[in-house]
Every structure is written in structure tokens, then in C-alpha cells.
Amino acid sequence: HPIKVPAGELVRVYLVNMTEYDPVGSFHLHAETFDVYRAGSGSEPTMHTDTVTPGQCERAILEFTLPERGRYMFHPHQIHMAERGAMGWFAAV
């Protein structure tokens, strides 16, 4: 089931890489970009991108706005993770 978020409003994602055997696990958001606040980095974003690749146990806060109603896919760029179901949708409503 998609994660429902309000279209046109700020969305905040608390991201943590909880992989045990993979050294990294990326997060890619289709059709939009986001601000990245790395754990412990302060109140200003450290980067603006559409893909972030945290190492094991690393955390980040992602902030973005989905301007149009619809579905926006997210997934890792490690194919073996995506094939095992590590992907989903934000539904901007």
C-alpha cells in the first residue's frame, strides 16, 4: 500500500540503513529531489539530490514536496534489495 502524503506540502522521511550484510543501501525517489540532513549535521541540509547512500546504521532526515497528486516510486539501487521487496510508493493526495 502506498504511503499517503499531502500533495504540495513538506514531507519529512526519517531514513535509517538497517542492513546487516550489505555495506550500503541507497534510497532513490523518482521524479523529485530532496534535502538531506545527515545525522548530527545540524539544522541546514548537507546536500540536495534524488539518491542518498547511507552506510550500515547511518541515519538521515529527508525533506521534499510532491507538487502533483499521484504516485512517486522509491527504491534502492542495489538490485538484490529491490528484487526482495525493498521498494514502495508515496501517494500524493
PyMOL commands that place a pseudoatom at each C-alpha (Angstrom):
pseudoatom trace, name=CA, resn=HIS, resi=1, chain=A, elem=C, hetatm=0, pos=[0.000, 0.000, 0.000]
pseudoatom trace, name=CA, resn=PRO, resi=2, chain=A, elem=C, hetatm=0, pos=[1.382, 3.449, -0.844]
pseudoatom trace, name=CA, resn=ILE, resi=3, chain=A, elem=C, hetatm=0, pos=[2.368, 5.854, 1.907]
pseudoatom trace, name=CA, resn=LYS, resi=4, chain=A, elem=C, hetatm=0, pos=[-0.167, 8.702, 1.664]
pseudoatom trace, name=CA, resn=VAL, resi=5, chain=A, elem=C, hetatm=0, pos=[1.199, 12.243, 1.948]
pseudoatom trace, name=CA, resn=PRO, resi=6, chain=A, elem=C, hetatm=0, pos=[-0.438, 15.604, 1.203]
pseudoatom trace, name=CA, resn=ALA, resi=7, chain=A, elem=C, hetatm=0, pos=[0.327, 16.977, -2.275]
pseudoatom trace, name=CA, resn=GLY, resi=8, chain=A, elem=C, hetatm=0, pos=[2.134, 20.310, -2.184]
pseudoatom trace, name=CA, resn=GLU, resi=9, chain=A, elem=C, hetatm=0, pos=[3.141, 20.066, 1.491]
pseudoatom trace, name=CA, resn=LEU, resi=10, chain=A, elem=C, hetatm=0, pos=[6.503, 19.329, 3.080]
pseudoatom trace, name=CA, resn=VAL, resi=11, chain=A, elem=C, hetatm=0, pos=[7.185, 15.631, 3.683]
pseudoatom trace, name=CA, resn=ARG, resi=12, chain=A, elem=C, hetatm=0, pos=[9.828, 14.502, 6.168]
pseudoatom trace, name=CA, resn=VAL, resi=13, chain=A, elem=C, hetatm=0, pos=[11.280, 10.981, 5.987]
pseudoatom trace, name=CA, resn=TYR, resi=14, chain=A, elem=C, hetatm=0, pos=[13.416, 9.572, 8.796]
pseudoatom trace, name=CA, resn=LEU, resi=15, chain=A, elem=C, hetatm=0, pos=[15.730, 7.173, 6.975]
pseudoatom trace, name=CA, resn=VAL, resi=16, chain=A, elem=C, hetatm=0, pos=[17.972, 4.550, 8.580]
pseudoatom trace, name=CA, resn=ASN, resi=17, chain=A, elem=C, hetatm=0, pos=[20.028, 1.881, 6.846]
pseudoatom trace, name=CA, resn=MET, resi=18, chain=A, elem=C, hetatm=0, pos=[19.321, -1.264, 8.872]
pseudoatom trace, name=CA, resn=THR, resi=19, chain=A, elem=C, hetatm=0, pos=[21.074, -3.741, 6.574]
pseudoatom trace, name=CA, resn=GLU, resi=20, chain=A, elem=C, hetatm=0, pos=[23.204, -6.344, 8.276]
pseudoatom trace, name=CA, resn=TYR, resi=21, chain=A, elem=C, hetatm=0, pos=[25.275, -7.859, 5.474]
pseudoatom trace, name=CA, resn=ASP, resi=22, chain=A, elem=C, hetatm=0, pos=[25.320, -5.064, 2.859]
pseudoatom trace, name=CA, resn=PRO, resi=23, chain=A, elem=C, hetatm=0, pos=[27.746, -2.194, 3.482]
pseudoatom trace, name=CA, resn=VAL, resi=24, chain=A, elem=C, hetatm=0, pos=[25.404, 0.371, 1.858]
pseudoatom trace, name=CA, resn=GLY, resi=25, chain=A, elem=C, hetatm=0, pos=[21.747, 0.642, 0.921]
pseudoatom trace, name=CA, resn=SER, resi=26, chain=A, elem=C, hetatm=0, pos=[20.603, 3.553, -1.213]
pseudoatom trace, name=CA, resn=PHE, resi=27, chain=A, elem=C, hetatm=0, pos=[17.277, 5.422, -1.312]
pseudoatom trace, name=CA, resn=HIS, resi=28, chain=A, elem=C, hetatm=0, pos=[16.167, 6.864, -4.663]
pseudoatom trace, name=CA, resn=LEU, resi=29, chain=A, elem=C, hetatm=0, pos=[12.993, 8.925, -5.144]
pseudoatom trace, name=CA, resn=HIS, resi=30, chain=A, elem=C, hetatm=0, pos=[11.546, 9.075, -8.653]
pseudoatom trace, name=CA, resn=ALA, resi=31, chain=A, elem=C, hetatm=0, pos=[10.556, 12.417, -10.240]
pseudoatom trace, name=CA, resn=GLU, resi=32, chain=A, elem=C, hetatm=0, pos=[11.612, 14.632, -7.317]
pseudoatom trace, name=CA, resn=THR, resi=33, chain=A, elem=C, hetatm=0, pos=[14.659, 15.707, -5.338]
pseudoatom trace, name=CA, resn=PHE, resi=34, chain=A, elem=C, hetatm=0, pos=[15.084, 16.155, -1.595]
pseudoatom trace, name=CA, resn=ASP, resi=35, chain=A, elem=C, hetatm=0, pos=[17.175, 17.905, 1.045]
pseudoatom trace, name=CA, resn=VAL, resi=36, chain=A, elem=C, hetatm=0, pos=[19.358, 15.592, 3.123]
pseudoatom trace, name=CA, resn=TYR, resi=37, chain=A, elem=C, hetatm=0, pos=[20.115, 16.244, 6.788]
pseudoatom trace, name=CA, resn=ARG, resi=38, chain=A, elem=C, hetatm=0, pos=[22.726, 13.681, 7.834]
pseudoatom trace, name=CA, resn=ALA, resi=39, chain=A, elem=C, hetatm=0, pos=[22.552, 12.522, 11.454]
pseudoatom trace, name=CA, resn=GLY, resi=40, chain=A, elem=C, hetatm=0, pos=[24.233, 15.011, 13.734]
pseudoatom trace, name=CA, resn=SER, resi=41, chain=A, elem=C, hetatm=0, pos=[24.879, 17.511, 10.930]
pseudoatom trace, name=CA, resn=GLY, resi=42, chain=A, elem=C, hetatm=0, pos=[22.883, 20.481, 12.215]
pseudoatom trace, name=CA, resn=SER, resi=43, chain=A, elem=C, hetatm=0, pos=[19.893, 22.484, 11.021]
pseudoatom trace, name=CA, resn=GLU, resi=44, chain=A, elem=C, hetatm=0, pos=[20.996, 23.046, 7.401]
pseudoatom trace, name=CA, resn=PRO, resi=45, chain=A, elem=C, hetatm=0, pos=[20.812, 20.354, 4.703]
pseudoatom trace, name=CA, resn=THR, resi=46, chain=A, elem=C, hetatm=0, pos=[24.132, 18.783, 3.752]
pseudoatom trace, name=CA, resn=MET, resi=47, chain=A, elem=C, hetatm=0, pos=[23.023, 18.096, 0.156]
pseudoatom trace, name=CA, resn=HIS, resi=48, chain=A, elem=C, hetatm=0, pos=[20.134, 18.230, -2.327]
pseudoatom trace, name=CA, resn=THR, resi=49, chain=A, elem=C, hetatm=0, pos=[19.721, 15.148, -4.513]
pseudoatom trace, name=CA, resn=ASP, resi=50, chain=A, elem=C, hetatm=0, pos=[17.400, 12.347, -5.652]
pseudoatom trace, name=CA, resn=THR, resi=51, chain=A, elem=C, hetatm=0, pos=[19.546, 9.486, -4.281]
pseudoatom trace, name=CA, resn=VAL, resi=52, chain=A, elem=C, hetatm=0, pos=[21.293, 9.045, -0.948]
pseudoatom trace, name=CA, resn=THR, resi=53, chain=A, elem=C, hetatm=0, pos=[23.505, 6.078, 0.007]
pseudoatom trace, name=CA, resn=PRO, resi=54, chain=A, elem=C, hetatm=0, pos=[23.914, 5.657, 3.756]
pseudoatom trace, name=CA, resn=GLY, resi=55, chain=A, elem=C, hetatm=0, pos=[26.276, 3.032, 5.153]
pseudoatom trace, name=CA, resn=GLN, resi=56, chain=A, elem=C, hetatm=0, pos=[25.250, 0.469, 7.767]
pseudoatom trace, name=CA, resn=CYS, resi=57, chain=A, elem=C, hetatm=0, pos=[23.443, 2.071, 10.719]
pseudoatom trace, name=CA, resn=GLU, resi=58, chain=A, elem=C, hetatm=0, pos=[23.690, 5.582, 9.217]
pseudoatom trace, name=CA, resn=ARG, resi=59, chain=A, elem=C, hetatm=0, pos=[20.692, 7.852, 9.568]
pseudoatom trace, name=CA, resn=ALA, resi=60, chain=A, elem=C, hetatm=0, pos=[19.361, 10.878, 7.726]
pseudoatom trace, name=CA, resn=ILE, resi=61, chain=A, elem=C, hetatm=0, pos=[16.303, 13.080, 7.516]
pseudoatom trace, name=CA, resn=LEU, resi=62, chain=A, elem=C, hetatm=0, pos=[14.972, 13.712, 4.002]
pseudoatom trace, name=CA, resn=GLU, resi=63, chain=A, elem=C, hetatm=0, pos=[12.646, 16.612, 3.208]
pseudoatom trace, name=CA, resn=PHE, resi=64, chain=A, elem=C, hetatm=0, pos=[10.743, 17.126, -0.041]
pseudoatom trace, name=CA, resn=THR, resi=65, chain=A, elem=C, hetatm=0, pos=[7.466, 18.286, -1.527]
pseudoatom trace, name=CA, resn=LEU, resi=66, chain=A, elem=C, hetatm=0, pos=[5.462, 16.290, -4.050]
pseudoatom trace, name=CA, resn=PRO, resi=67, chain=A, elem=C, hetatm=0, pos=[3.776, 19.054, -6.059]
pseudoatom trace, name=CA, resn=GLU, resi=68, chain=A, elem=C, hetatm=0, pos=[1.296, 16.977, -8.069]
pseudoatom trace, name=CA, resn=ARG, resi=69, chain=A, elem=C, hetatm=0, pos=[-1.227, 14.373, -6.985]
pseudoatom trace, name=CA, resn=GLY, resi=70, chain=A, elem=C, hetatm=0, pos=[-0.106, 10.890, -7.959]
pseudoatom trace, name=CA, resn=ARG, resi=71, chain=A, elem=C, hetatm=0, pos=[2.326, 8.103, -7.117]
pseudoatom trace, name=CA, resn=TYR, resi=72, chain=A, elem=C, hetatm=0, pos=[6.073, 8.560, -6.675]
pseudoatom trace, name=CA, resn=MET, resi=73, chain=A, elem=C, hetatm=0, pos=[8.201, 5.402, -6.538]
pseudoatom trace, name=CA, resn=PHE, resi=74, chain=A, elem=C, hetatm=0, pos=[11.137, 4.966, -4.175]
pseudoatom trace, name=CA, resn=HIS, resi=75, chain=A, elem=C, hetatm=0, pos=[13.643, 2.104, -4.109]
pseudoatom trace, name=CA, resn=PRO, resi=76, chain=A, elem=C, hetatm=0, pos=[17.293, 1.190, -3.501]
pseudoatom trace, name=CA, resn=HIS, resi=77, chain=A, elem=C, hetatm=0, pos=[19.736, 1.000, -6.392]
pseudoatom trace, name=CA, resn=GLN, resi=78, chain=A, elem=C, hetatm=0, pos=[21.007, -2.342, -5.119]
pseudoatom trace, name=CA, resn=ILE, resi=79, chain=A, elem=C, hetatm=0, pos=[19.004, -4.676, -7.384]
pseudoatom trace, name=CA, resn=HIS, resi=80, chain=A, elem=C, hetatm=0, pos=[19.087, -7.632, -4.998]
pseudoatom trace, name=CA, resn=MET, resi=81, chain=A, elem=C, hetatm=0, pos=[17.363, -5.486, -2.348]
pseudoatom trace, name=CA, resn=ALA, resi=82, chain=A, elem=C, hetatm=0, pos=[14.706, -4.211, -4.746]
pseudoatom trace, name=CA, resn=GLU, resi=83, chain=A, elem=C, hetatm=0, pos=[14.021, -7.725, -6.021]
pseudoatom trace, name=CA, resn=ARG, resi=84, chain=A, elem=C, hetatm=0, pos=[13.326, -8.777, -2.416]
pseudoatom trace, name=CA, resn=GLY, resi=85, chain=A, elem=C, hetatm=0, pos=[10.699, -6.074, -1.991]
pseudoatom trace, name=CA, resn=ALA, resi=86, chain=A, elem=C, hetatm=0, pos=[12.646, -3.044, -0.728]
pseudoatom trace, name=CA, resn=MET, resi=87, chain=A, elem=C, hetatm=0, pos=[10.636, -0.576, -2.796]
pseudoatom trace, name=CA, resn=GLY, resi=88, chain=A, elem=C, hetatm=0, pos=[7.422, 1.359, -2.472]
pseudoatom trace, name=CA, resn=TRP, resi=89, chain=A, elem=C, hetatm=0, pos=[5.327, 4.381, -3.373]
pseudoatom trace, name=CA, resn=PHE, resi=90, chain=A, elem=C, hetatm=0, pos=[4.384, 7.732, -1.901]
pseudoatom trace, name=CA, resn=ALA, resi=91, chain=A, elem=C, hetatm=0, pos=[0.832, 8.643, -2.923]
pseudoatom trace, name=CA, resn=ALA, resi=92, chain=A, elem=C, hetatm=0, pos=[0.421, 12.423, -3.008]
pseudoatom trace, name=CA, resn=VAL, resi=93, chain=A, elem=C, hetatm=0, pos=[-3.263, 13.090, -2.345]
for i in range(1, 93): cmd.bond("trace and resi %d" % i, "trace and resi %d" % (i + 1))
show_as sticks, trace
zoom trace
